[in-house]
Amino acid sequence: MRTLLLDNTYFPVKVINWQKAMILWLTGRAEVVDVYSEIDIRAPSESFKLPKILRLFGRHRSGQQVKLTRFNLFHRDHFTCQYCLRVFHLKELTVDHIIPISRGGQSTWENLVTACSKCNGKKGSMLPAEAKMYPKSKPRIPGWSPQLCLRLKESDPPEWVEWFGKAVA
């Protein structure tokens, strides 16, 4: 079982395993916001409900950055081809290097955009000026967000989604 960890302002910061959750709670570094009512953790002399959501007492400054993955890139670009501006399904999208690798381009947030197969094929290994194809918006490193960094699993409690919504500015 997993536990959603919030900072002292109730902002989601991490998903942790149940052992780490129990340590944070029993050592007084966090308080329980919600529990799994059906799961008990038994000790020789006591029984505890497993925390579903914990809130840290101290401010948590996450050094996490959004990992550069295909999904996160597509999410950053709103599943929209940055050349024809059409929205596509995940399976219909490709990753385009604005400055192609063959021209010295790197696989970085600032050099990658979402493109449909047709536009990516049309641009090929040309520079934007040569192809007369420019991305809709300047690519950037996305800010940290629970939606991009804390992947929920189907087995995770549905209540966690509410906390993710509260974290969106």
NORHUVEN-V294754 format. One line per field, one symbol per residue. ss: DSSP state (H for helix, E for strand, C for the rest). burial: 1 if it has 16 or more other ideal C-beta (glycine too) atoms within 10 Angstrom, else 0. A space follows every 10 residues. Layout:
ss: ???
burial: ???
//
This chain:
ss: CEEEEECCCC CEEEEEEHHH HHHHHHCCCE EEEEEEEEEE EECCCCEEEE EEEEEECCCC CCCCCCCCCH HHHHHHCCCE CCCCCCECCH HHEEEEECCC HHHCCCCCHH HEEEEEHHHH HHHCCCCHHH HCCCCCCCCC CCCCCHHHHC CCCCCCCCCH HHHHHHHCC
burial: 0111111000 1111110100 1101100001 0111110000 1000000001 1111110000 0000010000 0111111011 1110000100 0011111100 0000100010 0111110011 0010000000 0010100010 0101111111 0100011001 001000100
//
